[in-house]
Amino acid sequence: MTRGATRVLVADDNLVVRRLISARLRDAGYRVAEASDGVAALAEFEREPVPVVVTDLNMPKLDGLGLLAALRHREEPPEVIVLTGTRSSDVEAAVQALRLGAHDYISKSPASLDAVALAVGRAVEKWRLRQENARLLGDLQRLSLTDELTGVGNRRAFDEALRQEIARARRLGCGLALALLDLDDFKRINDTMGHQAGDLVLVDFVERVRSVARDADRLFRYGGEEFALCLSDAGLSGALAAAWRIVEAVAREPLRAGRNAAAVTCSVGVAELGASDDTLGTELVGRSDAALYAAKRAGRNCAIAFAETADGLGLAPTADETLPDRDAGRC
């Protein structure tokens, strides 16, 4: 935002004071909106938020302290400069405003117009700094939850998402299934084609999985060449059918590895959330992992679900058992 585009809101029930301050701020290059009391100022802010509000302390309907308190709860609160009188009670109220988070307070006087303009300039810079810090913090948080290579969530993001999905499934009475996906014999690709080619295969693998998964399904890199897919609102047979679609999509044609291509298959283990499972998903992950190892032992390039059978593992359902439409059956 350039200085000339910066918008400031001035709230004062004294028309003369309000117009003098507004004129001085316009001379300084700001766009100015005006309000005659705190209620009108709050409505104007809701209509078009501003980075800085200059408000009189004593106003009808909603005074400066009340306006300040209301603005503090906005998603992106502005910097607030409070205008006061010269009485001791006004100064005490101004100090209270600082404690509530006001940027500054200025006593009204004929010489205070320049002081207001200077305070607005400092407040704008502080607001910009807050915005930049918030953006950087958001970037850091996203990076801490994202796998740098593939762009999907990392193990930390998976752990948090699984807890959320379990809580949601139990709150709404929805199904929840988990699929663990592992590229078969991936070490061979790294050994024969190089790690850079292996990285490209992982990136293409993610794109292949996403091409056949539902929009609601959430994919994470669990570790190395192993990935986790959370399937909300899905039962065991439907989730296993989705797993078979992934297996078939990966095996259908080689994955890209730069100028080359790698014929790759994957194995998938599937389990569904049980009524007695822990809230962290430890048991659900354990059953999915057991099913994945069973798929490996069964020859790879297949999907197996953990089911309540004699040996604890059930085989894949028929290929025509599919998940509901993307928006069908949602809780």
C-alpha positions as CSV (number, residue, x, y, z in Angstrom):
1,M,0.0,0.0,0.0
2,T,1.5,3.4,-1.0
3,R,1.1,6.3,1.3
4,G,-1.2,8.1,-1.1
5,A,-3.5,5.1,-1.1
6,T,-3.6,4.8,2.7
7,R,-7.1,5.5,4.1
8,V,-7.6,7.0,7.6
9,L,-10.9,7.2,9.6
10,V,-11.5,10.3,11.7
11,A,-14.2,10.1,14.3
12,D,-15.2,13.3,16.3
13,D,-18.6,14.8,17.1
14,N,-17.2,18.3,16.8
15,L,-17.6,19.1,13.1
16,V,-15.0,21.9,13.1
17,V,-12.3,19.7,14.8
18,R,-13.1,16.8,12.5
19,R,-12.8,18.9,9.3
20,L,-9.6,20.5,10.5
21,I,-7.9,17.1,11.2
22,S,-9.3,15.6,8.0
23,A,-7.9,18.5,5.9
24,R,-4.5,18.3,7.5
25,L,-4.3,14.5,6.8
26,R,-5.4,15.0,3.2
27,D,-2.7,17.6,2.8
28,A,-0.3,14.9,4.0
29,G,-1.4,12.6,1.3
30,Y,-4.0,10.3,3.0
31,R,-7.5,9.5,1.9
32,V,-9.9,10.3,4.8
33,A,-13.3,9.0,5.9
34,E,-15.2,10.8,8.6
35,A,-17.7,9.8,11.3
36,S,-19.6,11.9,13.8
37,D,-19.6,9.4,16.7
38,G,-18.3,5.9,17.6
39,V,-21.3,4.0,16.2
40,A,-20.9,5.7,12.8
41,A,-17.2,5.1,12.9
42,L,-17.6,1.4,13.6
43,A,-20.1,1.1,10.8
44,E,-17.7,2.9,8.4
45,F,-14.9,0.5,9.4
46,E,-17.1,-2.5,8.8
47,R,-17.9,-1.1,5.4
48,E,-14.2,-0.5,4.5
49,P,-11.5,-1.4,7.0
50,V,-8.7,1.1,7.5
51,P,-5.2,0.8,9.0
52,V,-5.6,3.8,11.3
53,V,-8.5,5.4,13.2
54,V,-8.2,8.8,14.8
55,T,-11.0,9.2,17.4
56,D,-12.2,11.7,19.9
57,L,-12.3,10.4,23.5
58,N,-15.7,11.9,24.4
59,M,-18.5,11.3,21.9
60,P,-22.2,10.4,22.1
61,K,-23.6,6.9,21.5
62,L,-20.2,5.2,21.6
63,D,-17.1,7.0,23.1
64,G,-13.5,6.6,22.1
65,L,-12.8,3.9,24.7
66,G,-15.8,1.9,23.5
67,L,-14.8,2.3,19.9
68,L,-11.3,1.2,20.7
69,A,-12.6,-1.9,22.6
70,A,-14.8,-2.8,19.6
71,L,-12.0,-2.5,17.1
72,R,-9.6,-4.6,19.0
73,H,-11.8,-7.7,18.3
74,R,-11.7,-7.3,14.5
75,E,-9.7,-9.8,12.5
76,E,-7.2,-7.1,11.4
77,P,-7.6,-4.4,14.1
78,P,-6.4,-0.9,13.1
79,E,-4.0,1.3,15.0
80,V,-6.1,3.8,17.1
81,I,-5.0,7.3,18.0
82,V,-7.1,9.0,20.8
83,L,-7.8,12.7,20.9
84,T,-8.3,14.1,24.4
85,G,-9.0,17.3,26.2
86,T,-6.6,18.9,28.7
87,R,-8.4,18.0,31.9
88,S,-6.8,15.5,34.3
89,S,-9.7,13.2,33.8
90,D,-9.1,13.2,30.1
91,V,-5.4,12.4,30.6
92,E,-6.4,9.5,32.9
93,A,-8.8,8.2,30.3
94,A,-6.1,8.5,27.6
95,V,-3.7,6.4,29.8
96,Q,-6.5,3.8,30.1
97,A,-6.7,3.9,26.3
98,L,-3.0,3.1,26.0
99,R,-3.5,0.1,28.3
100,L,-6.3,-1.1,26.0
101,G,-4.0,-1.0,23.0
102,A,-4.2,2.5,21.6
103,H,-1.3,3.5,19.5
104,D,-1.0,7.0,21.0
105,Y,-3.0,9.9,22.5
106,I,-2.9,13.6,21.6
107,S,-4.3,16.5,23.5
108,K,-6.5,18.8,21.3
109,S,-5.0,22.2,20.7
110,P,-4.5,24.6,17.8
111,A,-0.9,23.2,17.4
112,S,-1.9,19.5,17.5
113,L,-2.8,19.1,13.8
114,D,0.8,18.5,12.8
115,A,1.2,16.1,15.8
116,V,-1.8,14.2,14.6
117,A,-0.3,13.9,11.1
118,L,3.0,12.6,12.5
119,A,1.2,10.1,14.8
120,V,-0.8,8.8,11.8
121,G,2.4,8.3,9.8
122,R,4.0,6.3,12.7
123,A,0.7,4.3,13.2
124,V,0.6,3.4,9.5
125,E,4.1,2.1,9.6
126,K,3.4,0.1,12.7
127,W,0.3,-1.4,11.0
128,R,2.3,-2.3,8.0
129,L,4.9,-4.0,10.1
130,R,2.2,-6.0,11.9
131,Q,0.8,-7.1,8.6
132,E,4.2,-8.2,7.3
133,N,5.0,-10.0,10.5
134,A,1.6,-11.8,10.3
135,R,2.4,-12.8,6.7
136,L,5.8,-14.1,7.6
137,L,4.4,-16.0,10.5
138,G,1.8,-17.5,8.3
139,D,4.5,-18.5,5.8
140,L,6.6,-20.1,8.5
141,Q,3.6,-22.1,9.8
142,R,2.7,-23.3,6.3
143,L,6.3,-24.3,5.7
144,S,6.4,-26.2,8.9
145,L,3.4,-28.2,7.8
146,T,4.3,-28.7,4.1
147,D,6.6,-31.2,2.5
148,E,9.0,-29.1,0.5
149,L,9.4,-31.6,-2.4
150,T,5.8,-32.6,-3.1
151,G,3.8,-29.7,-1.7
152,V,1.5,-32.0,0.3
153,G,1.2,-31.9,4.1
154,N,4.1,-33.4,6.0
155,R,4.1,-35.9,9.0
156,R,3.4,-33.1,11.5
157,A,0.5,-31.9,9.4
158,F,-0.8,-35.5,9.1
159,D,-0.8,-36.0,12.8
160,E,-2.8,-32.9,13.4
161,A,-5.2,-33.5,10.6
162,L,-5.9,-37.1,11.7
163,R,-6.8,-35.9,15.2
164,Q,-9.2,-33.4,13.6
165,E,-10.7,-35.9,11.3
166,I,-11.3,-38.4,14.1
167,A,-12.9,-35.7,16.3
168,R,-15.1,-34.7,13.4
169,A,-16.1,-38.2,12.5
170,R,-17.2,-38.9,16.1
171,R,-19.0,-35.6,16.5
172,L,-21.0,-36.0,13.3
173,G,-21.3,-39.8,13.2
174,C,-19.4,-40.0,9.9
175,G,-17.2,-42.7,8.5
176,L,-13.4,-42.2,8.4
177,A,-10.8,-44.4,6.6
178,L,-7.1,-44.2,6.3
179,A,-4.9,-45.5,3.5
180,L,-1.1,-45.8,3.7
181,L,0.5,-45.8,0.3
182,D,4.1,-47.0,-0.4
183,L,6.0,-47.0,-3.7
184,D,7.3,-50.5,-4.4
185,D,11.0,-51.0,-4.6
186,F,11.7,-47.3,-4.7
187,K,15.3,-47.8,-3.6
188,R,15.9,-49.2,-7.1
189,I,15.0,-45.9,-8.7
190,N,17.3,-44.0,-6.5
191,D,20.2,-46.5,-7.1
192,T,19.8,-46.8,-10.9
193,M,18.5,-43.3,-11.9
194,G,19.7,-41.1,-9.1
195,H,18.0,-39.3,-6.2
196,Q,17.0,-36.4,-8.4
197,A,15.0,-38.7,-10.6
198,G,13.6,-40.3,-7.5
199,D,12.4,-36.9,-6.3
200,L,10.7,-36.3,-9.6
201,V,9.0,-39.7,-9.4
202,L,7.6,-38.8,-6.0
203,V,6.2,-35.5,-7.3
204,D,4.5,-37.2,-10.3
205,F,3.2,-39.9,-7.9
206,V,1.4,-37.2,-5.9
207,E,-0.1,-35.8,-9.0
208,R,-1.3,-39.3,-10.1
209,V,-2.9,-39.9,-6.7
210,R,-4.7,-36.6,-6.7
211,S,-6.0,-37.2,-10.2
212,V,-8.1,-40.2,-8.9
213,A,-8.8,-39.1,-5.3
214,R,-11.8,-37.0,-4.2
215,D,-11.3,-33.3,-3.5
216,A,-12.2,-34.0,0.1
217,D,-9.4,-36.6,0.5
218,R,-6.3,-35.3,2.2
219,L,-2.9,-36.5,1.1
220,F,0.3,-36.3,3.2
221,R,3.9,-37.4,2.9
222,Y,4.2,-39.8,5.8
223,G,7.9,-40.4,5.3
224,G,10.3,-41.2,2.5
225,E,8.3,-42.8,-0.3
226,E,5.3,-43.5,2.0
227,F,2.2,-41.4,1.9
228,A,-1.1,-41.2,3.9
229,L,-4.5,-40.5,2.5
230,C,-7.3,-39.5,4.9
231,L,-10.7,-40.4,3.4
232,S,-13.5,-38.6,5.3
233,D,-17.1,-39.9,5.1
234,A,-15.8,-43.2,3.8
235,G,-16.4,-46.8,4.9
236,L,-13.9,-49.7,4.5
237,S,-15.1,-51.1,1.2
238,G,-15.4,-47.7,-0.5
239,A,-12.0,-46.6,0.8
240,L,-10.4,-49.9,-0.4
241,A,-12.0,-49.4,-3.9
242,A,-10.4,-45.9,-3.9
243,A,-7.1,-47.5,-3.0
244,W,-7.4,-49.9,-5.9
245,R,-8.0,-46.9,-8.2
246,I,-4.7,-45.4,-7.0
247,V,-2.9,-48.7,-7.5
248,E,-4.2,-49.1,-11.1
249,A,-3.6,-45.4,-11.9
250,V,0.1,-45.7,-10.8
251,A,0.7,-48.9,-12.7
252,R,-1.1,-47.8,-15.8
253,E,1.8,-45.8,-17.2
254,P,5.3,-44.9,-16.0
255,L,5.9,-41.9,-13.8
256,R,7.9,-39.0,-15.0
257,A,11.5,-38.7,-13.9
258,G,12.7,-35.7,-15.9
259,R,13.7,-36.8,-19.4
260,N,13.2,-40.4,-18.4
261,A,10.2,-42.4,-17.0
262,A,10.1,-45.0,-14.4
263,A,7.7,-48.0,-14.4
264,V,6.5,-47.9,-10.8
265,T,3.9,-49.7,-8.7
266,C,2.5,-49.0,-5.3
267,S,1.1,-51.0,-2.4
268,V,-1.8,-49.7,-0.2
269,G,-3.1,-50.6,3.2
270,V,-6.5,-49.4,4.3
271,A,-8.3,-49.4,7.7
272,E,-11.4,-47.6,9.0
273,L,-11.9,-45.8,12.3
274,G,-13.2,-48.1,15.1
275,A,-15.5,-47.1,17.9
276,S,-12.9,-47.8,20.5
277,D,-9.9,-46.2,18.7
278,D,-7.8,-43.6,20.5
279,T,-8.3,-40.0,19.6
280,L,-4.7,-39.6,18.3
281,G,-5.2,-42.2,15.6
282,T,-2.5,-44.5,16.8
283,E,-4.5,-47.6,16.5
284,L,-6.0,-46.6,13.1
285,V,-2.5,-46.0,11.7
286,G,-1.3,-49.3,13.2
287,R,-4.0,-51.2,11.4
288,S,-3.4,-49.4,8.1
289,D,0.3,-50.1,8.4
290,A,-0.4,-53.8,9.1
291,A,-2.6,-53.9,5.9
292,L,0.2,-52.2,4.0
293,Y,2.7,-54.9,5.0
294,A,0.2,-57.5,4.0
295,A,0.0,-55.9,0.6
296,K,3.7,-56.1,0.3
297,R,3.8,-59.7,1.3
298,A,1.0,-60.5,-1.2
299,G,3.3,-59.5,-4.0
300,R,3.0,-55.6,-4.0
301,N,1.1,-53.6,-6.6
302,C,-2.2,-54.2,-4.7
303,A,-4.4,-52.9,-1.9
304,I,-5.5,-54.7,1.2
305,A,-7.8,-53.6,4.0
306,F,-7.6,-54.5,7.6
307,A,-10.9,-56.3,8.5
308,E,-12.3,-58.4,11.3
309,T,-11.5,-61.8,10.0
310,A,-9.7,-64.8,11.4
311,D,-6.2,-63.5,10.6
312,G,-7.3,-59.9,11.0
313,L,-6.7,-59.0,7.4
314,G,-9.4,-59.0,4.7
315,L,-8.8,-59.0,0.9
316,A,-9.9,-56.4,-1.6
317,P,-13.5,-56.0,-2.5
318,T,-14.7,-56.1,-6.1
319,A,-13.7,-53.2,-8.4
320,D,-17.2,-51.9,-8.7
321,E,-17.4,-50.9,-5.0
322,T,-16.7,-47.2,-5.2
323,L,-16.8,-44.1,-3.0
324,P,-19.8,-41.9,-3.2
325,D,-19.8,-38.8,-5.4
326,R,-17.6,-35.9,-4.1
327,D,-20.5,-34.2,-2.5
328,A,-22.8,-37.1,-1.9
329,G,-23.3,-38.4,1.6
330,R,-21.5,-35.6,3.3
331,C,-22.1,-35.1,7.0
